[in-house]
């Protein structure tokens, strides 16, 4: 233990005699460690943000789309055949399903006085809103009777309100024209901002799907463009998918072995895809940061080789008074590890501070986790050992007589 502490003392003494050189060596490691900490924090923060947005997009969601079928080897003109009755059957028979939201949409013009703006027009049902986690900030949703009677009522998003009524205008009770028909605004949706996919979630108008189908976009009776289904919990999503598949295949009279005329995807699948994408991007960025660490390690090795060359006579004197190869090896290894660890700790602190500042500036959930900090510090120590070993071994293998002859 005494030999170890003596080696530490000698290492710090050598570093103190060459402050500028030591500082430049530390800087190389610092930049590499800072890059690693920042990249890992950015990757984790982006993944958490996207995952949080996906979770806020819908509750345990299952998405069902119609698929074109083939007849006599040729692709059918029909884009599939999901209907409201299919959705009602799923609600009634699938025990793992909490509700089924209907969806039809089209871009359309909305007119108010001399204002004419383009927005998304959507036909849906009341079950859609809790699944999609939409809330009303002012006014109210329509009633079930409005869906049955195809009433000309609607709720609008915040962007539509600003376009039509200005920043402070009250839209509740106002009449707008959609496809030439007067619609009364009964509710205003809480703002949601841009979605994960970049579209403005507040630039839309929603109405009962029957009213949409009768006046905005004519389709076959009861036809639905998509189901957005909420499972009873995250644990029942897979059961819900199987139940939905069985019900739709039975209702659509699909023979055993024949392909489905619909496709099903879940919220978990979307999150997994996003995680894989960000995982690949994170690995690429981490690779770039690792190159910075490699450059820092090469800098440590170069400086240590120079130090050995400059201190050859000192090494010879130590050996002549009884220092062994292991003592010399330990001294130079400790010196390299100290340089690397100081750079690693400084880079970690800088990475934590910069990451926190970026998180505040861009409103992102960025934080340097313990794993990334431990990885950075451990890597910097490993760099000192790996890149310091060759110079330390060269110093330990010097012939004492030749070393003493060095001027």
Secondary structure in CASP SS format (residue, H / E / C, confidence):
PFRMAT SS
TARGET T0000
AUTHOR 0000-0000-0000
METHOD secondary structure of the structure
MODEL  1
X C 1.00
X H 1.00
X H 1.00
X H 1.00
X H 1.00
X H 1.00
X H 1.00
X H 1.00
X H 1.00
X H 1.00
X H 1.00
X H 1.00
X H 1.00
X H 1.00
X H 1.00
X H 1.00
X H 1.00
X C 1.00
X H 1.00
X H 1.00
X H 1.00
X H 1.00
X H 1.00
X H 1.00
X H 1.00
X H 1.00
X H 1.00
X H 1.00
X H 1.00
X H 1.00
X H 1.00
X H 1.00
X H 1.00
X H 1.00
X H 1.00
X H 1.00
X H 1.00
X H 1.00
X H 1.00
X H 1.00
X H 1.00
X H 1.00
X H 1.00
X H 1.00
X H 1.00
X H 1.00
X H 1.00
X H 1.00
X H 1.00
X H 1.00
X H 1.00
X H 1.00
X H 1.00
X H 1.00
X H 1.00
X H 1.00
X H 1.00
X C 1.00
X C 1.00
X C 1.00
X E 1.00
X E 1.00
X E 1.00
X E 1.00
X E 1.00
X E 1.00
X C 1.00
X C 1.00
X C 1.00
X E 1.00
X E 1.00
X C 1.00
X C 1.00
X E 1.00
X E 1.00
X C 1.00
X C 1.00
X C 1.00
X C 1.00
X C 1.00
X C 1.00
X C 1.00
X E 1.00
X H 1.00
X H 1.00
X H 1.00
X H 1.00
X H 1.00
X H 1.00
X H 1.00
X H 1.00
X H 1.00
X H 1.00
X C 1.00
X C 1.00
X C 1.00
X E 1.00
X E 1.00
X E 1.00
X E 1.00
X E 1.00
X E 1.00
X E 1.00
X E 1.00
X E 1.00
X E 1.00
X E 1.00
X E 1.00
X E 1.00
X E 1.00
X E 1.00
X E 1.00
X C 1.00
X C 1.00
X E 1.00
X E 1.00
X E 1.00
X E 1.00
X E 1.00
X E 1.00
X E 1.00
X E 1.00
X E 1.00
X E 1.00
X C 1.00
X H 1.00
X H 1.00
X H 1.00
X H 1.00
X H 1.00
X H 1.00
X H 1.00
X C 1.00
X C 1.00
X C 1.00
X E 1.00
X E 1.00
X E 1.00
X E 1.00
X C 1.00
X C 1.00
X C 1.00
X C 1.00
X H 1.00
X H 1.00
X H 1.00
X H 1.00
X H 1.00
X H 1.00
X C 1.00
X C 1.00
X C 1.00
X E 1.00
X E 1.00
X E 1.00
X E 1.00
X C 1.00
X H 1.00
X H 1.00
X H 1.00
X H 1.00
X H 1.00
X H 1.00
X H 1.00
X H 1.00
X C 1.00
X C 1.00
X C 1.00
X C 1.00
X C 1.00
X C 1.00
X C 1.00
X C 1.00
X C 1.00
X E 1.00
X E 1.00
X E 1.00
X E 1.00
X C 1.00
X C 1.00
X E 1.00
X E 1.00
X E 1.00
X E 1.00
X E 1.00
X E 1.00
X E 1.00
X E 1.00
X E 1.00
X C 1.00
X C 1.00
X C 1.00
X C 1.00
X E 1.00
X C 1.00
X C 1.00
X C 1.00
X C 1.00
X C 1.00
X E 1.00
X C 1.00
X C 1.00
X C 1.00
X E 1.00
X E 1.00
X E 1.00
X E 1.00
X E 1.00
X H 1.00
X H 1.00
X H 1.00
X H 1.00
X H 1.00
X H 1.00
X H 1.00
X H 1.00
X C 1.00
X C 1.00
X C 1.00
X C 1.00
X C 1.00
X C 1.00
X E 1.00
X C 1.00
X C 1.00
X E 1.00
X E 1.00
X E 1.00
X E 1.00
X E 1.00
X E 1.00
X C 1.00
X C 1.00
X H 1.00
X H 1.00
X H 1.00
X H 1.00
X H 1.00
X H 1.00
X H 1.00
X H 1.00
X H 1.00
X H 1.00
X H 1.00
X H 1.00
X H 1.00
X H 1.00
X H 1.00
X H 1.00
X H 1.00
X H 1.00
X C 1.00
X C 1.00
X C 1.00
X C 1.00
X C 1.00
X C 1.00
X C 1.00
X C 1.00
X C 1.00
X C 1.00
X E 1.00
X E 1.00
X E 1.00
X E 1.00
X E 1.00
X H 1.00
X H 1.00
X H 1.00
X H 1.00
X H 1.00
X H 1.00
X H 1.00
X H 1.00
X H 1.00
X H 1.00
X H 1.00
X H 1.00
X H 1.00
X H 1.00
X H 1.00
X H 1.00
X H 1.00
X H 1.00
X H 1.00
X H 1.00
X H 1.00
X H 1.00
X H 1.00
X H 1.00
X H 1.00
X H 1.00
X H 1.00
X H 1.00
X H 1.00
X H 1.00
X H 1.00
X H 1.00
X H 1.00
X H 1.00
X H 1.00
X H 1.00
X H 1.00
X H 1.00
X H 1.00
X H 1.00
X H 1.00
X H 1.00
X H 1.00
X H 1.00
X C 1.00
X H 1.00
X H 1.00
X H 1.00
X H 1.00
X H 1.00
X H 1.00
X H 1.00
X H 1.00
X H 1.00
X C 1.00
X C 1.00
X C 1.00
X C 1.00
X H 1.00
X H 1.00
X H 1.00
X H 1.00
X H 1.00
X H 1.00
X H 1.00
X H 1.00
X H 1.00
X H 1.00
X H 1.00
X H 1.00
X H 1.00
X H 1.00
X H 1.00
X H 1.00
X H 1.00
X H 1.00
X H 1.00
X H 1.00
X H 1.00
X H 1.00
X H 1.00
X H 1.00
X H 1.00
X H 1.00
X H 1.00
X H 1.00
X H 1.00
X H 1.00
X H 1.00
X H 1.00
X H 1.00
X H 1.00
X H 1.00
X H 1.00
X H 1.00
X H 1.00
X C 1.00
X C 1.00
X C 1.00
X C 1.00
X C 1.00
X C 1.00
X C 1.00
X H 1.00
X H 1.00
X H 1.00
X H 1.00
X H 1.00
X H 1.00
X H 1.00
X H 1.00
X H 1.00
X H 1.00
X H 1.00
X H 1.00
X H 1.00
X H 1.00
X H 1.00
X H 1.00
X H 1.00
X H 1.00
X H 1.00
X H 1.00
X H 1.00
X H 1.00
X H 1.00
X H 1.00
X H 1.00
X H 1.00
X H 1.00
X C 1.00
X C 1.00
X C 1.00
X H 1.00
X H 1.00
X H 1.00
X H 1.00
X H 1.00
X H 1.00
X C 1.00
X C 1.00
END
